[in-house]
Amino acid sequence: PLDGSPLADQALAYAAAIAGPDDEIRLLYVAPTPEPPQTMRGVDMPMTEQDVARYQRVSEQVTANSAALWRDILGDVIAETAYGDPADRILQVAGDIAADLIVMTTDGPDGFLDGLRGTTSVRVLNKARCPVANLPVGARLAT
């Protein structure tokens, strides 16, 4: 799973190191479902079809950019964009493709312990039907 951040992209190096020559690597960018912006008085402003289409183009471009970068390194990768709750969509796609492994990072200040606060990565870890490599890349280690 990717979110357009350099931190999330770090998981790809681990996935590449784990994958065998015949394994498929799939990049999944999950964008939140577009929601209407609010005015200063808290009144919802309707999103136009053009607003939603623009949002989807930007989300799909983020996916395409990551895929292009990693294709140079890994060869053929599959990339897709999904919309909705990140943990739910990651779990759904992993189930749909019968994934053997989900590799993702967590960027919380407490690393893996952020699970106590219900981060996406820990929700996936707790509910996935396949192993999850949940890499606390952004963790601060105690000295």
MOWO-V327854 format. One record per pair of residues at least 24 apart in sequence whose C-alpha atoms are under 7 Angstrom apart, sorted by the first residue. I is the first residue (numbers start at 1). J is the second residue. D is the distance in Angstrom with one decimal. If there is no record, write none. Layout:
I:J:D  I:J:D
This chain:
1:27:6.0  1:28:4.6  1:29:5.7  1:90:6.8  1:104:6.1  2:27:6.8  2:28:5.8  2:29:4.6  2:30:6.9  3:29:5.6  3:30:6.5  4:62:6.0  8:104:6.8  8:105:5.7  11:103:6.1  11:104:5.3  11:105:5.9  15:103:6.2  16:74:7.0  24:77:6.8  25:77:5.4  25:78:6.4  26:77:5.8  26:78:4.6  26:79:5.6  27:78:6.1  27:79:4.5  27:80:6.4  28:79:5.9  28:80:5.2  28:81:5.8  29:63:5.8  29:80:6.4  29:81:4.9  29:82:6.3  30:81:5.8  30:82:4.8  30:83:5.4  30:84:6.9  30:86:5.5  31:59:6.4  31:82:6.3  31:83:4.9  31:84:6.4  32:83:5.4  32:84:4.8  32:85:6.2  33:83:5.2  33:84:4.7  86:120:6.6  87:120:5.2  87:123:6.2  87:124:5.6  91:124:6.5  91:128:6.1  99:130:6.7  100:130:5.8  100:131:6.9  101:130:5.7  101:131:5.1  101:132:5.7  102:131:6.5  102:132:4.7  102:133:6.1  103:132:5.9  103:133:4.7  103:134:6.2  104:133:6.3  104:134:5.2  104:135:6.1  105:134:5.5  105:135:4.5  105:136:5.7  105:137:6.1  106:134:6.7  106:135:6.0  106:136:4.9  106:137:6.4  106:138:6.6  107:136:6.4  107:137:6.4  107:138:4.5  107:139:6.7  108:138:6.3  108:139:6.5  109:138:6.6  109:139:5.5  109:140:6.3  110:139:5.5  110:140:6.4  111:136:4.8  111:138:6.3  111:139:4.1  111:140:6.9  112:136:5.8
